[in-house]
Amino acid sequence: MGTAHWDYYLEYVMPAEWNQGVPGAPFIFVRRVVSITGGDHPAYLGAMQVPKTVGPTAEFVEPSGNVRFRVQLTDLPGPIVKVQAQKL
């Protein structure tokens, strides 16, 4: 049996195209993809609603309690968000 390797994937979702009806968007969706023999196995862990103004921070602790993610809107042209991950 091989060892599993995994990564976090962050997806910035704007209210456009297929997801125009997602209330409260934009969001950062947090996923984990585990690579094991036979392919990748994704898991949806949760989401953070991106604050609508510069300054406030939203946070999400993934279900295992090992990592806290924080998201903040920046004042850079974009929209560009800042995401921090902190090991707990």
SEGU-107388 format. One line per field, with one value per residue: residue number from 1; residue in three letters; x negated, y, z negated of N, C-alpha, C, CB in turn. Coordinates in nm, 3 decimals. Glycine has a CB too. Layout:
BEGIN
seq <- NUM / ...
type <- ALA / ...
n.u <- X / ...
n.v <- Y / ...
n.w <- Z / ...
ca.u <- X / ...
ca.v <- Y / ...
ca.w <- Z / ...
c.u <- X / ...
c.v <- Y / ...
c.w <- Z / ...
cb.u <- X / ...
cb.v <- Y / ...
cb.w <- Z / ...
//
This chain:
BEGIN
seq <- 1 / 2 / 3 / 4 / 5 / 6 / 7 / 8 / 9 / 10 / 11 / 12 / 13 / 14 / 15 / 16 / 17 / 18 / 19 / 20 / 21 / 22 / 23 / 24 / 25 / 26 / 27 / 28 / 29 / 30 / 31 / 32 / 33 / 34 / 35 / 36 / 37 / 38 / 39 / 40 / 41 / 42 / 43 / 44 / 45 / 46 / 47 / 48 / 49 / 50 / 51 / 52 / 53 / 54 / 55 / 56 / 57 / 58 / 59 / 60 / 61 / 62 / 63 / 64 / 65 / 66 / 67 / 68 / 69 / 70 / 71 / 72 / 73 / 74 / 75 / 76 / 77 / 78 / 79 / 80 / 81 / 82 / 83 / 84 / 85 / 86 / 87 / 88
type <- MET / GLY / THR / ALA / HIS / TRP / ASP / TYR / TYR / LEU / GLU / TYR / VAL / MET / PRO / ALA / GLU / TRP / ASN / GLN / GLY / VAL / PRO / GLY / ALA / PRO / PHE / ILE / PHE / VAL / ARG / ARG / VAL / VAL / SER / ILE / THR / GLY / GLY / ASP / HIS / PRO / ALA / TYR / LEU / GLY / ALA / MET / GLN / VAL / PRO / LYS / THR / VAL / GLY / PRO / THR / ALA / GLU / PHE / VAL / GLU / PRO / SER / GLY / ASN / VAL / ARG / PHE / ARG / VAL / GLN / LEU / THR / ASP / LEU / PRO / GLY / PRO / ILE / VAL / LYS / VAL / GLN / ALA / GLN / LYS / LEU
n.u <- -0.085 / -0.064 / -0.186 / 0.014 / 0.043 / 0.119 / 0.278 / 0.391 / 0.647 / 0.748 / 1.028 / 1.140 / 1.447 / 1.652 / 1.964 / 2.063 / 2.131 / 2.182 / 2.239 / 2.401 / 2.622 / 2.537 / 2.587 / 2.446 / 2.190 / 1.871 / 1.684 / 1.431 / 1.353 / 1.250 / 1.063 / 0.937 / 0.706 / 0.629 / 0.369 / 0.346 / 0.264 / 0.409 / 0.525 / 0.645 / 0.826 / 1.068 / 1.182 / 1.433 / 1.392 / 1.488 / 1.600 / 1.530 / 1.681 / 1.598 / 1.504 / 1.682 / 1.566 / 1.253 / 1.031 / 1.191 / 1.172 / 1.237 / 1.269 / 1.183 / 1.169 / 1.032 / 1.194 / 1.040 / 0.914 / 0.655 / 0.558 / 0.599 / 0.765 / 0.754 / 0.920 / 0.908 / 1.019 / 0.834 / 0.697 / 0.599 / 0.605 / 0.845 / 1.074 / 0.859 / 0.767 / 0.637 / 0.507 / 0.440 / 0.282 / 0.267 / 0.097 / 0.232
n.v <- -0.117 / 0.219 / 0.543 / 0.821 / 1.144 / 1.486 / 1.800 / 2.137 / 2.307 / 2.616 / 2.792 / 3.071 / 3.208 / 3.390 / 3.572 / 3.486 / 3.370 / 3.025 / 3.021 / 3.238 / 3.258 / 3.207 / 3.285 / 3.551 / 3.535 / 3.682 / 3.379 / 3.187 / 2.868 / 2.582 / 2.302 / 1.968 / 1.765 / 1.437 / 1.237 / 0.916 / 0.574 / 0.501 / 0.743 / 1.086 / 1.205 / 1.417 / 1.631 / 1.828 / 2.082 / 2.319 / 2.666 / 3.018 / 3.330 / 3.602 / 3.911 / 4.216 / 4.462 / 4.641 / 4.543 / 4.399 / 4.054 / 3.719 / 3.387 / 3.035 / 2.718 / 2.419 / 2.093 / 1.894 / 2.043 / 2.131 / 2.342 / 2.690 / 2.912 / 3.239 / 3.507 / 3.810 / 4.105 / 4.299 / 4.629 / 4.638 / 4.658 / 4.455 / 4.203 / 4.128 / 3.902 / 3.837 / 3.551 / 3.370 / 3.092 / 2.909 / 2.689 / 2.499
n.w <- 0.000 / 0.091 / -0.017 / -0.105 / 0.040 / -0.004 / 0.075 / 0.017 / 0.188 / 0.303 / 0.410 / 0.574 / 0.599 / 0.797 / 0.836 / 1.113 / 1.447 / 1.435 / 1.161 / 1.087 / 0.926 / 0.667 / 0.345 / 0.154 / 0.259 / 0.340 / 0.266 / 0.095 / 0.160 / -0.011 / 0.051 / 0.023 / 0.179 / 0.210 / 0.313 / 0.408 / 0.481 / 0.786 / 0.840 / 0.789 / 0.506 / 0.429 / 0.161 / 0.027 / -0.201 / -0.316 / -0.324 / -0.292 / -0.322 / -0.128 / -0.264 / -0.197 / -0.202 / -0.232 / -0.486 / -0.705 / -0.819 / -0.724 / -0.850 / -0.851 / -0.991 / -0.906 / -0.895 / -1.038 / -1.223 / -1.204 / -1.047 / -1.005 / -0.795 / -0.667 / -0.510 / -0.324 / -0.172 / 0.058 / 0.135 / 0.385 / 0.747 / 0.909 / 0.859 / 0.585 / 0.339 / 0.011 / -0.129 / -0.416 / -0.562 / -0.857 / -1.060 / -1.318
ca.u <- 0.000 / -0.144 / -0.153 / 0.096 / -0.007 / 0.233 / 0.261 / 0.511 / 0.677 / 0.838 / 1.095 / 1.207 / 1.568 / 1.726 / 2.102 / 2.067 / 2.150 / 2.263 / 2.275 / 2.460 / 2.723 / 2.483 / 2.606 / 2.335 / 2.060 / 1.770 / 1.640 / 1.312 / 1.382 / 1.130 / 1.069 / 0.813 / 0.695 / 0.537 / 0.321 / 0.309 / 0.264 / 0.538 / 0.573 / 0.670 / 0.955 / 1.092 / 1.278 / 1.473 / 1.377 / 1.569 / 1.590 / 1.529 / 1.736 / 1.500 / 1.561 / 1.714 / 1.487 / 1.113 / 1.010 / 1.239 / 1.119 / 1.320 / 1.181 / 1.238 / 1.079 / 1.070 / 1.257 / 0.949 / 0.866 / 0.511 / 0.521 / 0.694 / 0.751 / 0.811 / 0.930 / 0.929 / 1.019 / 0.728 / 0.732 / 0.533 / 0.702 / 0.867 / 1.049 / 0.751 / 0.784 / 0.522 / 0.545 / 0.334 / 0.305 / 0.190 / 0.102 / 0.276
ca.v <- 0.000 / 0.340 / 0.650 / 0.926 / 1.282 / 1.574 / 1.945 / 2.219 / 2.386 / 2.727 / 2.837 / 3.200 / 3.197 / 3.515 / 3.546 / 3.504 / 3.250 / 2.915 / 3.038 / 3.370 / 3.253 / 3.170 / 3.400 / 3.586 / 3.526 / 3.581 / 3.285 / 3.104 / 2.729 / 2.508 / 2.159 / 1.893 / 1.658 / 1.332 / 1.154 / 0.781 / 0.483 / 0.499 / 0.877 / 1.190 / 1.199 / 1.548 / 1.644 / 1.966 / 2.103 / 2.430 / 2.790 / 3.146 / 3.439 / 3.711 / 4.038 / 4.305 / 4.585 / 4.622 / 4.548 / 4.283 / 3.922 / 3.601 / 3.273 / 2.901 / 2.614 / 2.296 / 1.999 / 1.821 / 2.138 / 2.150 / 2.463 / 2.801 / 2.997 / 3.373 / 3.577 / 3.953 / 4.179 / 4.399 / 4.748 / 4.627 / 4.638 / 4.311 / 4.191 / 4.044 / 3.873 / 3.784 / 3.434 / 3.320 / 2.961 / 2.899 / 2.558 / 2.511
ca.w <- 0.000 / 0.101 / -0.110 / -0.047 / 0.038 / 0.014 / 0.086 / 0.010 / 0.307 / 0.275 / 0.532 / 0.558 / 0.679 / 0.816 / 0.880 / 1.258 / 1.528 / 1.380 / 1.020 / 1.065 / 0.822 / 0.537 / 0.257 / 0.067 / 0.326 / 0.366 / 0.164 / 0.112 / 0.126 / -0.053 / 0.080 / 0.006 / 0.277 / 0.167 / 0.423 / 0.368 / 0.595 / 0.853 / 0.875 / 0.689 / 0.440 / 0.369 / 0.052 / -0.003 / -0.345 / -0.362 / -0.249 / -0.362 / -0.242 / -0.120 / -0.309 / -0.086 / -0.215 / -0.271 / -0.630 / -0.781 / -0.787 / -0.747 / -0.874 / -0.844 / -1.040 / -0.836 / -0.989 / -1.127 / -1.323 / -1.190 / -0.974 / -1.000 / -0.678 / -0.680 / -0.382 / -0.339 / -0.047 / 0.062 / 0.211 / 0.514 / 0.857 / 0.923 / 0.716 / 0.535 / 0.198 / -0.061 / -0.206 / -0.503 / -0.623 / -0.981 / -1.124 / -1.459
c.u <- -0.089 / -0.103 / -0.074 / 0.026 / 0.114 / 0.192 / 0.396 / 0.525 / 0.778 / 0.897 / 1.172 / 1.327 / 1.643 / 1.868 / 2.115 / 2.085 / 2.235 / 2.311 / 2.333 / 2.559 / 2.671 / 2.496 / 2.483 / 2.198 / 2.001 / 1.731 / 1.500 / 1.355 / 1.251 / 1.154 / 0.936 / 0.816 / 0.588 / 0.500 / 0.276 / 0.310 / 0.403 / 0.595 / 0.592 / 0.812 / 0.981 / 1.194 / 1.306 / 1.467 / 1.465 / 1.544 / 1.585 / 1.591 / 1.636 / 1.567 / 1.579 / 1.637 / 1.345 / 1.104 / 1.058 / 1.181 / 1.224 / 1.226 / 1.259 / 1.132 / 1.125 / 1.109 / 1.163 / 0.893 / 0.718 / 0.470 / 0.635 / 0.662 / 0.818 / 0.810 / 0.967 / 0.926 / 0.908 / 0.776 / 0.659 / 0.638 / 0.727 / 1.010 / 0.936 / 0.775 / 0.655 / 0.573 / 0.422 / 0.376 / 0.212 / 0.207 / 0.138 / 0.212
c.v <- 0.124 / 0.443 / 0.758 / 1.061 / 1.372 / 1.720 / 2.011 / 2.293 / 2.492 / 2.774 / 2.965 / 3.202 / 3.329 / 3.481 / 3.576 / 3.368 / 3.147 / 2.941 / 3.176 / 3.371 / 3.214 / 3.290 / 3.424 / 3.579 / 3.666 / 3.500 / 3.235 / 2.965 / 2.659 / 2.360 / 2.096 / 1.781 / 1.562 / 1.248 / 1.020 / 0.695 / 0.478 / 0.636 / 0.968 / 1.177 / 1.331 / 1.540 / 1.791 / 1.983 / 2.215 / 2.554 / 2.909 / 3.250 / 3.553 / 3.839 / 4.134 / 4.437 / 4.549 / 4.633 / 4.427 / 4.152 / 3.816 / 3.484 / 3.142 / 2.806 / 2.484 / 2.189 / 1.922 / 1.911 / 2.169 / 2.283 / 2.563 / 2.883 / 3.130 / 3.439 / 3.722 / 4.016 / 4.282 / 4.521 / 4.750 / 4.613 / 4.489 / 4.273 / 4.093 / 4.026 / 3.819 / 3.667 / 3.389 / 3.184 / 2.949 / 2.758 / 2.578 / 2.402
c.w <- 0.000 / -0.002 / -0.036 / -0.060 / 0.062 / 0.017 / 0.062 / 0.142 / 0.269 / 0.407 / 0.500 / 0.653 / 0.678 / 0.859 / 1.029 / 1.323 / 1.455 / 1.239 / 0.991 / 0.949 / 0.685 / 0.443 / 0.169 / 0.131 / 0.336 / 0.241 / 0.197 / 0.068 / 0.094 / -0.027 / 0.045 / 0.108 / 0.230 / 0.288 / 0.368 / 0.494 / 0.656 / 0.880 / 0.757 / 0.635 / 0.370 / 0.255 / 0.029 / -0.155 / -0.398 / -0.280 / -0.343 / -0.271 / -0.245 / -0.168 / -0.191 / -0.091 / -0.258 / -0.424 / -0.707 / -0.730 / -0.816 / -0.771 / -0.873 / -0.897 / -0.976 / -0.937 / -1.081 / -1.237 / -1.314 / -1.127 / -0.978 / -0.875 / -0.707 / -0.543 / -0.406 / -0.200 / -0.052 / 0.140 / 0.346 / 0.624 / 0.875 / 0.945 / 0.684 / 0.386 / 0.141 / -0.143 / -0.286 / -0.557 / -0.743 / -1.038 / -1.271 / -1.543
cb.u <- 0.096 / -0.133 / -0.281 / 0.235 / -0.121 / 0.334 / 0.204 / 0.507 / 0.730 / 0.764 / 1.191 / 1.110 / 1.658 / 1.655 / 2.203 / 1.939 / 2.014 / 2.184 / 2.154 / 2.528 / 2.828 / 2.334 / 2.729 / 2.335 / 2.074 / 1.648 / 1.738 / 1.186 / 1.457 / 1.098 / 1.104 / 0.797 / 0.663 / 0.601 / 0.204 / 0.406 / 0.217 / 0.634 / 0.699 / 0.647 / 0.962 / 1.141 / 1.226 / 1.618 / 1.233 / 1.541 / 1.707 / 1.383 / 1.877 / 1.446 / 1.472 / 1.862 / 1.553 / 1.019 / 1.075 / 1.392 / 0.989 / 1.418 / 1.108 / 1.281 / 1.079 / 0.953 / 1.335 / 0.834 / 0.896 / 0.454 / 0.483 / 0.688 / 0.813 / 0.732 / 1.034 / 0.820 / 1.157 / 0.600 / 0.698 / 0.436 / 0.650 / 0.818 / 1.176 / 0.608 / 0.899 / 0.453 / 0.598 / 0.303 / 0.281 / 0.234 / -0.033 / 0.430
cb.v <- 0.000 / 0.399 / 0.709 / 0.931 / 1.305 / 1.550 / 1.985 / 2.318 / 2.296 / 2.844 / 2.727 / 3.321 / 3.084 / 3.606 / 3.633 / 3.574 / 3.190 / 2.788 / 3.014 / 3.419 / 3.158 / 3.124 / 3.380 / 3.499 / 3.461 / 3.646 / 3.168 / 3.159 / 2.658 / 2.534 / 2.134 / 1.838 / 1.713 / 1.244 / 1.224 / 0.724 / 0.341 / 0.421 / 0.867 / 1.331 / 1.080 / 1.646 / 1.575 / 1.997 / 2.132 / 2.459 / 2.803 / 3.188 / 3.485 / 3.727 / 4.101 / 4.334 / 4.683 / 4.727 / 4.667 / 4.277 / 3.894 / 3.573 / 3.289 / 2.863 / 2.604 / 2.245 / 1.901 / 1.760 / 2.086 / 2.039 / 2.431 / 2.890 / 2.930 / 3.459 / 3.509 / 4.017 / 4.247 / 4.341 / 4.874 / 4.507 / 4.702 / 4.240 / 4.147 / 4.107 / 3.775 / 3.894 / 3.318 / 3.420 / 2.843 / 3.007 / 2.482 / 2.502
cb.w <- -0.122 / 0.238 / -0.174 / -0.115 / 0.146 / -0.097 / 0.225 / -0.110 / 0.424 / 0.202 / 0.587 / 0.587 / 0.626 / 0.922 / 0.798 / 1.310 / 1.566 / 1.383 / 0.933 / 1.191 / 0.863 / 0.549 / 0.169 / -0.050 / 0.468 / 0.423 / 0.151 / 0.029 / 0.242 / -0.204 / 0.230 / -0.143 / 0.419 / 0.053 / 0.500 / 0.258 / 0.552 / 0.772 / 0.948 / 0.748 / 0.340 / 0.474 / -0.078 / 0.052 / -0.378 / -0.507 / -0.151 / -0.405 / -0.296 / 0.025 / -0.417 / -0.085 / -0.316 / -0.201 / -0.685 / -0.776 / -0.866 / -0.627 / -1.007 / -0.698 / -1.198 / -0.746 / -0.912 / -1.047 / -1.459 / -1.110 / -0.828 / -1.130 / -0.552 / -0.784 / -0.289 / -0.433 / -0.022 / 0.127 / 0.131 / 0.517 / 0.990 / 0.804 / 0.645 / 0.563 / 0.175 / -0.152 / -0.113 / -0.619 / -0.520 / -1.083 / -1.109 / -1.469
//
